[in-house]
Amino acid sequence: MKKTLLTIALILSATVWGQKTTQKTNNLVLYSYQTFNCDNKGYFDPGKYKKEEIDGVYKLLYQFNTGLFDNHTVFKLSDLDDVRKNKDIYLQQLEKQYQEKKKELYDLKVINLPEWKKLHQETIETFENEYQLKKEDLIAYSDPSTLKKSKFYSTCKPYIDAVSSPDKQKMYAVWKSFAEERSKDNADPKSVIDRFKAQFNDPRKDDYALIQLIGFGYYNCANGSFRPEPDEEGTLYEKFDKVFTKLKQDCDEP
């Protein structure tokens, strides 16, 4: 009799546990999202997370991680002429993008964990610095002296002093050194030096110097000064995936 009662108790216990497990699974909420090459269907526990918080983290990882503003990169003289001619238009467009994205970024809700709060703060800082850099860059091609007031002046002083100096020989010397340094990292060092010599002997050599020292020297220096260390191991992306109790991924072939 005792054996029979024990068996019944175990059956009832297993039934109740199964019902709780099923109920818990049924309470999960679907969250569909796209990553770099996958369509994902994640199921999260609404008792642990809010959808708007997951949305916030997703946007930080996949939308606010790069390309926040239009690029007006100056590689050649025609690019330089375009930026000078349309500077005011491009500055207005930049300001519009800044105001629109600033509100969205600042208002994001994120999961209440240190790594996501840190990511949110880092993204805000990068956003503000990138905006400032883009603005300074657009203006500097028409008036290099404005870079003397740059927030990146102390970090990128050699380039700024060179392009803003009334002494053209100083600018040429820094330009020459810059070309020599770049040639060391190039698969064809001679081509870099030859290009410098050709540009130096061109009637618009001052403009070529600005393209190199502002567009590459100053810009890369300033840009590198505020970028957080890249998540090369993909740790944050893995942590985001683990937010979901169940995750189904449909990925393209690499």
N, C-alpha and C positions, 0 to 999 in steps of 0.2 A: 504494500500500500504506500509506504514511504517512497519507494522507488518511483511509483507511478506519479505521486504528487510532485516529486523533484523534476521528473521529465516534463510535466505540464508547466511547472514554473519556468523551466528553461525555455520552453517553446514560447510562452507568453512574453518572457523577457526579450527574446530574440525578435519577436514580432514588434514589440514597443520600440526597441532600438532601431529596427528597420524603418518604422514609421517616422522616427525622429530624423534619421539620416535622409530619408526621402523628402521630408518637410524642409530640412536645411538646404538640400540641393535645389528644391523648387523655389526657395526664396532668393536664389542668386539672380542677379540682374545682368542682362547682356550688354556688352560694350564693344562696339565694332570700331576698329581703327586701322589705319594703314601705316606701315613702316616703310623702310627704304625699298624693299622688294617683296613685301608680304601683305596679304589681307588677313587681318586678325579678328577673331571673335573671342573676346574674353568675358568671363562670368565672374562678377565680383559680389562680395557680401555687403549689402547696403547697411548692415549693422556696424561695419568697420569703416567704410568709405562713402563719401558722397560723390555723385557723378560730376558735379562742378569742380571738385578737387582733382579728380582724375583728368578731367578736361584740361585743367590748369597745368598739370605736370606734363601731359601729352604735348601741349602747345610749347612748353619750354624746351622739350626734347626734340621736337620735330618741326616746329614752325618758327620759333624765335632763336634757333641755333645758328642761323646763317642768313645772309642776304636780306638784311632788314631795310636797306635803302637802295634806290637806283644807283647804278655805277656810272660814272662819267670818267672812266680811266683814260689817261692821256698817254698814248704810246708814240704818236707821231705829230708832225706839225699841224695837220688838218684837224686832229683832235684838240690841240691847243687852241687853234683859231675858233673852233666851235664852242669850247668852254668859255672863252673870253667874250664871244659874241652873245651867247645865251646865258651868261652867268646869272643874271637876275631871275630869269625863268626857272633855271635849275635850282636856285636857292629857294624860290617859292614852292617848287615841287617837293624839295627836301623838307621844308618846314611843314607842309601839309602832311606828308608821310609821318613825320615825327609826332605831330599832335595826334593823329589817328592811332598810331601804334602805341604811343605812350599811354593813352587811356586804357587800351586793352591790356597791355603788359602790367601796368601798376594795379589794375583791378583784378588780376588773376587770383583765384583761390587755389591753394595747393594742399596736398596731403600734409597733415601736421606731424611731420618727421624732420629731423635736422637736415638730412641730405636734400630734401625738396625745398626747404626754406632757404638753404644756402644757395641752391641752384637758382632760385627766384631772385635772390639778391645779386648774385653774380651776373645774371642775365640783364638786370636793370642797369648795373654799372657798365657793362659792355655796350648796351644800347645807348646810353648817354654819351659815352666816349666815342662811339662810332659816329653818332650824329655830329658831335663837335668836330671830329676829324674830317668828315665829309664836307662840312661847312667851311672849315679853314682851308681845305685843299682847293675848293672851287674859287675862293676869293684870292688865294695866294698866286694863282697863275696870272692874275691881272695886277696884283700889288703884293709882291713877295715880302715887303716890309711889315705887313700885317702879322706875319708869323712871329714877330718879336714879342707879341702879346699872347702867343699860343700857350695853352695849358700844358703842352708837351715840350715847351722850350727847354727846360732843364734836361730832359731826357734826350732830346734830338738837337742839341745846341749846335754842333758842327755844321749840320746841313742848313739850319735856319740862319746862322751867322753868315754862311757863304752866300746864300741867295739874296740876303737883305743888305749885304755890304755894298757901299758905294765903290769899293775897290774891286773892279772886275777881275783883276789878276788873282785875287784871293778866291773868287768863285771858280775861276778856271783851274786853279791848283787843286781845290777840293774835288772838282769834277774829274780831273785826271787821276787822282788817287782813288776815287770811287770806281772808275772804270778799271783800273789796275786790280783792285780787290775783287771785283766781279769776274774778271777774266780768270782768276785762280780757281773759281768754282765752276767754270764753263768747260764743256767737253772740247771746245775749240777756242782756247784762249786768244789766239791770234786774231780771230774774227771780231772779238770784242774790242781789242785795241785798234784794229783797222777801222771799225765803225766809229770809235771815238775820234780818231784822227780825221776821218772824213767829215764828221759833224763839226769838229773844231775849226776846220778850214772852210766851213760853209758860211755864207753871209748872215745866216740866222743862228749863228753859234750860241748866242746868249739864250735864245729860246730852247735850243737843244739842251743847254746846261740846266735850264729850269725843269725840263721834262725829266731829266735824269735825277736831279737833286731834290726836287719836290715830289714828283710822281713815284719815284722808286726809293730814293734815300730817305727823305723825311717821312713819306707815307708808311713805308714798311717799318721804319723805326718806331713811329708812334703807334701803329696798329699792333705791333708785337708787344708793346708795353702794357697793354690792358687786357689782352686775351688770357682767360684762365687756361690752366694746363689741360690739354685735350684728354678726353676719356678714351684712351686708345684701347683699353681692355673691354670697353662697352659695359662697365659695371653698372652705371645708372640705367642703361637700357634693360639690363637683366633684372634689376630691382623693380623697374616699372612692370615688366611682364609678370613678376611674382606677386603683384597686387591682385592678380586674378586667380581665383580658386581653380578654375579650369580655363585652358587656353587652346584654341584651335587655330592653326596657322596654314595659310595657303600661299606658298612662296613660289616666285618665278625661279627658273633655273639660273644659276649664276653665269 
